[in-house]
Amino acid sequence: DLTELVRKLKGENGKNVFCDGGAEIVNELLKNDLLDEIIISVIPILVGNGTRLFKDNRPEQKLKLVNVKTFDTGLTQLHYKRADN
């Protein structure tokens, strides 16, 4: 169970818990208020139909942009933290 695993890891000593994944993982963690930071990578390729990163039925969360990284390949990473932290 992803939610229980992340809750357990956040309760242990250490620094950060890093989760990498798509819509299912992101949605599950957002629904359970377990994400403090989000890094979104924008790849300069337009695809046809794809999977949405953020699904419906999750609470609204305000974010604050803390950093933007760009790479020679055109990839851009947007680093956000929760605005209430």
C-alpha positions in Angstrom: 0.0 0.0 0.0 1.7 3.2 -1.2 0.0 5.5 1.2 0.9 3.4 4.2 4.5 3.0 3.0 5.0 6.8 2.5 3.4 7.5 5.9 5.8 5.0 7.6 8.8 6.5 5.8 7.9 10.1 6.7 7.7 9.0 10.4 11.2 7.6 10.4 14.4 9.5 10.9 16.1 10.7 7.8 15.8 13.4 5.2 13.5 13.3 2.2 11.3 10.6 0.7 11.6 10.7 -3.1 8.8 9.3 -5.2 9.0 9.2 -9.0 5.9 8.3 -11.0 3.0 9.3 -13.1 -0.7 10.1 -12.6 -1.6 7.2 -10.4 1.2 7.7 -7.8 0.9 11.5 -7.8 -2.9 11.4 -7.4 -2.7 8.8 -4.6 -0.2 10.9 -2.7 -2.0 14.2 -3.3 -5.3 12.7 -2.1 -3.7 11.6 1.1 -1.8 14.9 1.7 1.6 13.3 1.5 3.4 15.5 -1.0 5.3 18.5 0.3 7.2 19.3 -2.9 6.6 18.5 -6.6 9.1 18.7 -9.4 7.4 18.7 -12.8 9.6 17.9 -15.8 8.4 19.4 -19.1 9.8 17.6 -22.1 9.6 19.5 -25.5 7.7 16.8 -27.3 4.0 17.1 -28.1 2.3 13.8 -28.0 -1.2 12.8 -29.0 -3.4 11.4 -26.3 -1.6 10.8 -23.0 -2.2 10.2 -19.3 -3.1 13.3 -17.3 -0.6 14.0 -14.5 -3.3 15.4 -12.1 -6.6 13.6 -11.9 -9.9 14.7 -10.6 -11.2 14.0 -7.0 -8.3 15.4 -5.1 -8.1 18.4 -2.8 -7.0 21.7 -4.2 -3.5 22.6 -3.0 -1.7 25.9 -3.4 1.9 25.7 -4.6 4.8 28.1 -4.5 7.4 28.1 -7.3 10.9 27.8 -5.8 13.1 27.0 -8.7 13.2 26.5 -12.5 16.0 24.5 -14.2 16.4 24.4 -18.0 18.6 22.0 -19.9 20.3 22.1 -23.3 17.9 19.4 -24.5 15.0 21.8 -23.9 13.8 19.9 -20.9 12.6 22.2 -18.1 12.0 21.3 -14.5 9.6 23.3 -12.3 10.1 22.8 -8.6 7.2 23.7 -6.3 6.6 23.5 -2.6 3.3 23.6 -0.8 2.3 27.2 -0.2 1.2 26.4 3.3 4.6 25.0 4.4 
